[in-house]
Amino acid sequence: MIRRSATMSATFRLFALLLVVALFATGCHRGAKDKNPDEGVPVEQLYNKAHGLAKKGNWAGAEGSFKRLIAQYPYGPYTEQAMIEIAYAQYKAGKHDDAVSSIDRFIRTYPTHRNIAYLYYLRGLSNSNRDTIFLRRVWSLDPSRRDLSTPLQAYNDFNTVADRYPNSRYAADARARMIVLRDVFAQHELDNALYYMRRGAWVSAAGRANYLLETYPQSAFQYDAIAVLGEAYTQLGNKPLADDARRVLELNDPQHPWLEGKWPKYPWAIRKLNPFAGEKSAATGQRNAIMDKK
């Protein structure tokens, strides 16, 4: 009886020992599995790894590696550059909201950084594509008919680059992009003027056209705005002003279809029933047809 009890006690101790060893081994394996492979890696090596991922177009991997670098080395020139690279990776990945947030954080932290002009330029690029890039690619949506709040922010970003940093390598392209955005804003005003024309609100149409000419002079839609004035003043019975508009068009844009009574040509209303037809503005449809014939 005593021998049997001793044997059971030894067996129990052996089982307990094996259980402790198993638990210890499992814990060690889990710790090794969960360990960050980049932990303790020198900052330069970490940066080179992340930069290599970016060069291959692996934007998600580059973003994650740069973030690990910042977590391990929160201060220093590599960290500053990593913050810039994160914003660029987010922009390239189409994560424009995240890119703008990263850029804003960097500008607040390093307002006098040597690359600050680039950050404003990159923010302009992100704001130019923010909210609309997917819809525009898939359904060819007209940017002038979307919410213009983020394009306006982009314009201000590019204007900051051109105004504050005129000698930077980004200034020339920023100015060119401002011209494109001004045409988007001008078309937006023209679309509103055409909306009023279609409903016979001639005074409102003339007001929008005048605003376009005063706010966006020399835009791609300046002569369309003059055509709106000509039509509005004709309908209002103001012959002197209508004749003035006609003379300006005959002198500066003699091929404008309004002079032949063929403008504006409004899109067929049934297009709205087709969600894949894309948007077509009366401001550009007829003009594009004329340009294609030249």
C-alpha positions as CSV (number, residue, x, y, z in Angstrom):
1,M,0.0,0.0,0.0
2,I,2.8,2.4,0.9
3,R,4.7,1.4,-2.2
4,R,1.7,2.1,-4.4
5,S,1.2,5.5,-2.8
6,A,4.8,6.4,-3.4
7,T,4.6,5.4,-7.1
8,M,1.5,7.6,-7.6
9,S,3.2,10.5,-6.0
10,A,6.2,10.1,-8.2
11,T,4.0,9.9,-11.3
12,F,2.1,13.0,-10.3
13,R,5.4,15.0,-9.8
14,L,6.6,13.8,-13.2
15,F,3.4,14.9,-14.9
16,A,3.5,18.3,-13.2
17,L,7.1,18.7,-14.3
18,L,6.3,17.9,-17.9
19,L,3.3,20.3,-17.8
20,V,5.6,23.1,-16.6
21,V,8.1,22.4,-19.3
22,A,5.4,22.3,-22.0
23,L,3.9,25.6,-20.8
24,F,7.4,27.3,-20.7
25,A,8.2,26.0,-24.2
26,T,4.9,27.3,-25.6
27,G,5.4,30.7,-24.0
28,C,8.9,31.0,-25.5
29,H,7.6,30.0,-28.9
30,R,4.8,32.5,-28.8
31,G,7.2,35.2,-27.7
32,A,9.6,34.4,-30.5
33,K,6.6,34.4,-33.0
34,D,5.3,37.8,-31.8
35,K,8.6,39.5,-31.7
36,N,9.0,42.4,-34.1
37,P,11.8,41.3,-36.6
38,D,12.8,45.0,-36.9
39,E,13.3,45.5,-33.2
40,G,16.8,46.7,-32.4
41,V,17.7,47.1,-36.1
42,P,19.8,50.3,-36.7
43,V,17.9,53.3,-38.0
44,E,19.7,53.5,-41.3
45,Q,19.0,49.8,-42.0
46,L,15.4,50.3,-41.2
47,Y,15.2,53.4,-43.5
48,N,16.8,51.5,-46.3
49,K,14.4,48.6,-46.0
50,A,11.4,50.9,-46.1
51,H,12.8,53.0,-48.9
52,G,13.4,49.8,-50.9
53,L,9.8,48.8,-50.5
54,A,8.7,52.2,-51.7
55,K,10.9,51.9,-54.8
56,K,9.2,48.6,-55.6
57,G,5.8,50.3,-55.4
58,N,4.9,48.4,-52.2
59,W,3.3,51.5,-50.6
60,A,1.5,49.6,-47.8
61,G,4.7,47.8,-46.8
62,A,6.7,51.0,-47.0
63,E,4.2,52.9,-44.9
64,G,4.3,50.2,-42.2
65,S,8.1,50.1,-42.2
66,F,8.5,53.8,-41.9
67,K,6.0,53.9,-39.0
68,R,8.0,51.2,-37.2
69,L,11.1,53.3,-37.7
70,I,9.4,56.3,-36.1
71,A,8.2,54.2,-33.2
72,Q,11.7,53.0,-32.4
73,Y,13.6,56.2,-33.2
74,P,11.2,59.1,-32.6
75,Y,13.8,61.8,-33.1
76,G,16.4,62.6,-35.7
77,P,16.8,63.3,-39.4
78,Y,15.8,59.8,-40.5
79,T,12.6,60.2,-38.5
80,E,11.8,63.5,-40.2
81,Q,12.4,62.0,-43.6
82,A,10.3,58.9,-42.7
83,M,7.3,61.2,-41.9
84,I,7.6,62.7,-45.3
85,E,7.9,59.3,-46.9
86,I,4.8,58.1,-45.1
87,A,2.7,60.9,-46.5
88,Y,4.0,60.2,-50.0
89,A,3.3,56.4,-49.7
90,Q,-0.3,57.2,-48.6
91,Y,-0.7,59.6,-51.5
92,K,0.5,57.0,-54.0
93,A,-1.7,54.4,-52.4
94,G,-4.7,56.6,-52.9
95,K,-5.2,57.2,-49.2
96,H,-5.5,61.0,-49.7
97,D,-7.3,61.7,-46.4
98,D,-4.5,60.0,-44.5
99,A,-1.9,61.8,-46.6
100,V,-3.4,65.2,-45.8
101,S,-3.5,64.3,-42.1
102,S,0.2,63.2,-42.1
103,I,1.2,66.4,-44.0
104,D,-0.7,68.6,-41.6
105,R,1.0,66.9,-38.6
106,F,4.4,67.4,-40.2
107,I,3.8,71.1,-41.0
108,R,2.7,71.7,-37.4
109,T,5.8,69.9,-36.0
110,Y,8.4,71.3,-38.5
111,P,7.0,74.6,-39.9
112,T,10.5,75.7,-41.1
113,H,11.7,72.4,-42.4
114,R,13.9,72.6,-45.5
115,N,11.4,70.5,-47.5
116,I,8.3,72.4,-46.4
117,A,7.6,73.6,-50.0
118,Y,7.4,70.0,-51.1
119,L,4.9,69.2,-48.3
120,Y,2.6,72.0,-49.4
121,Y,2.9,70.8,-53.0
122,L,2.2,67.2,-51.9
123,R,-0.8,68.3,-49.9
124,G,-2.1,70.1,-53.1
125,L,-1.8,66.9,-55.1
126,S,-3.7,65.0,-52.4
127,N,-6.4,67.6,-52.1
128,S,-6.8,67.7,-55.9
129,N,-7.6,64.0,-55.9
130,R,-9.4,63.8,-52.6
131,D,-12.9,62.3,-52.4
132,T,-13.4,62.0,-56.2
133,I,-10.6,60.0,-57.7
134,F,-12.3,56.6,-57.7
135,L,-15.7,57.9,-59.0
136,R,-13.9,60.0,-61.6
137,R,-12.0,57.1,-63.0
138,V,-14.9,54.6,-63.0
139,W,-17.8,56.9,-64.1
140,S,-15.9,59.8,-65.7
141,L,-17.5,62.3,-63.4
142,D,-17.0,66.0,-64.3
143,P,-14.9,67.5,-61.4
144,S,-16.6,70.9,-61.9
145,R,-19.9,69.3,-60.9
146,R,-18.6,67.9,-57.7
147,D,-18.1,69.5,-54.3
148,L,-15.3,72.1,-54.8
149,S,-14.2,72.4,-51.2
150,T,-11.1,70.1,-51.6
151,P,-10.1,71.5,-55.0
152,L,-10.2,74.9,-53.4
153,Q,-7.9,73.7,-50.7
154,A,-5.6,72.3,-53.4
155,Y,-5.6,75.6,-55.1
156,N,-4.6,77.3,-51.8
157,D,-1.8,74.7,-51.3
158,F,-0.4,75.3,-54.8
159,N,-0.8,79.1,-54.3
160,T,1.3,78.8,-51.1
161,V,4.1,77.0,-53.0
162,A,4.0,79.6,-55.8
163,D,3.8,82.6,-53.5
164,R,6.0,81.7,-50.6
165,Y,8.6,79.5,-52.4
166,P,8.7,80.9,-55.9
167,N,12.3,79.6,-56.5
168,S,11.5,76.0,-55.4
169,R,11.5,73.2,-57.9
170,Y,7.7,72.7,-57.4
171,A,6.7,76.3,-58.1
172,A,6.3,76.1,-61.9
173,D,4.2,72.9,-61.7
174,A,2.1,74.4,-58.9
175,R,1.3,77.4,-61.1
176,A,0.3,75.2,-63.9
177,R,-2.0,73.2,-61.7
178,M,-3.6,76.4,-60.4
179,I,-4.5,77.3,-64.0
180,V,-6.2,73.9,-64.4
181,L,-8.1,74.3,-61.1
182,R,-9.2,77.9,-62.1
183,D,-10.8,76.4,-65.2
184,V,-12.6,73.9,-63.1
185,F,-14.0,76.7,-60.9
186,A,-14.9,78.7,-63.9
187,Q,-16.8,75.8,-65.5
188,H,-18.6,75.4,-62.2
189,E,-19.9,79.0,-62.5
190,L,-20.8,78.5,-66.1
191,D,-22.7,75.3,-65.3
192,N,-24.7,77.4,-62.8
193,A,-25.3,80.1,-65.4
194,L,-26.6,77.5,-67.9
195,Y,-28.8,76.0,-65.2
196,Y,-30.5,79.4,-64.8
197,M,-30.7,79.9,-68.6
198,R,-32.5,76.6,-69.0
199,R,-35.1,77.8,-66.5
200,G,-35.5,81.3,-68.0
201,A,-33.9,83.0,-65.0
202,W,-32.0,85.4,-67.2
203,V,-31.0,87.9,-64.5
204,S,-29.4,85.2,-62.4
205,A,-27.7,83.7,-65.5
206,A,-26.2,87.1,-66.4
207,G,-25.1,87.5,-62.8
208,R,-23.2,84.2,-62.8
209,A,-21.6,85.0,-66.1
210,N,-20.4,88.4,-64.9
211,Y,-19.0,86.8,-61.7
212,L,-17.1,84.2,-63.8
213,L,-15.5,87.0,-66.0
214,E,-14.6,89.1,-62.9
215,T,-13.3,86.2,-60.8
216,Y,-11.6,84.0,-63.4
217,P,-10.4,86.3,-66.2
218,Q,-8.8,84.6,-69.2
219,S,-10.2,81.2,-68.2
220,A,-11.0,78.6,-70.9
221,F,-14.7,79.5,-70.4
222,Q,-14.6,83.3,-70.7
223,Y,-16.2,83.4,-74.2
224,D,-18.9,81.0,-73.1
225,A,-19.7,83.4,-70.3
226,I,-19.9,86.2,-72.9
227,A,-22.3,84.1,-74.9
228,V,-24.4,83.6,-71.7
229,L,-24.5,87.4,-71.4
230,G,-25.5,87.8,-75.0
231,E,-28.4,85.3,-74.7
232,A,-29.5,86.7,-71.3
233,Y,-29.5,90.3,-72.5
234,T,-31.3,89.3,-75.7
235,Q,-34.0,87.6,-73.7
236,L,-34.3,90.5,-71.3
237,G,-34.7,92.9,-74.3
238,N,-31.5,94.8,-73.6
239,K,-30.3,95.2,-77.2
240,P,-27.2,97.4,-76.6
241,L,-25.7,95.0,-74.1
242,A,-26.6,92.0,-76.2
243,D,-25.0,93.6,-79.3
244,D,-21.9,94.3,-77.3
245,A,-21.6,90.7,-76.3
246,R,-22.1,89.6,-79.9
247,R,-19.3,92.0,-81.1
248,V,-16.9,90.7,-78.5
249,L,-17.5,87.1,-79.6
250,E,-17.3,88.0,-83.3
251,L,-13.9,89.6,-82.7
252,N,-12.3,87.1,-80.3
253,D,-14.1,83.8,-80.9
254,P,-15.9,84.0,-84.3
255,Q,-16.4,80.2,-84.3
256,H,-18.4,80.2,-81.2
257,P,-21.6,78.2,-81.8
258,W,-23.8,80.7,-80.0
259,L,-23.3,83.1,-82.9
260,E,-25.1,80.6,-85.1
261,G,-27.8,79.9,-82.6
262,K,-26.4,76.4,-81.7
263,W,-25.3,77.0,-78.1
264,P,-25.9,75.8,-75.5
265,K,-26.7,72.2,-76.5
266,Y,-28.1,70.7,-73.3
267,P,-27.5,66.9,-72.7
268,W,-30.4,64.6,-73.4
269,A,-32.4,64.3,-70.2
270,I,-32.7,60.5,-70.5
271,R,-29.0,60.2,-69.9
272,K,-29.7,60.7,-66.2
273,L,-31.5,57.4,-66.1
274,N,-28.2,55.6,-67.1
275,P,-25.9,55.4,-64.1
276,F,-22.9,54.5,-66.3
277,A,-23.4,57.2,-68.9
278,G,-21.1,59.7,-67.0
279,E,-21.8,63.3,-66.7
280,K,-22.0,65.6,-69.7
281,S,-22.1,69.4,-69.2
282,A,-23.7,71.8,-71.7
283,A,-20.7,73.9,-71.0
284,T,-18.4,71.6,-72.8
285,G,-20.3,69.2,-75.0
286,Q,-20.9,71.5,-78.0
287,R,-17.5,73.2,-77.7
288,N,-15.7,69.8,-77.7
289,A,-17.5,68.9,-80.9
290,I,-16.4,72.1,-82.6
291,M,-12.8,71.6,-81.5
292,D,-12.8,68.0,-82.8
293,K,-13.6,69.4,-86.3
294,K,-10.7,71.8,-86.4
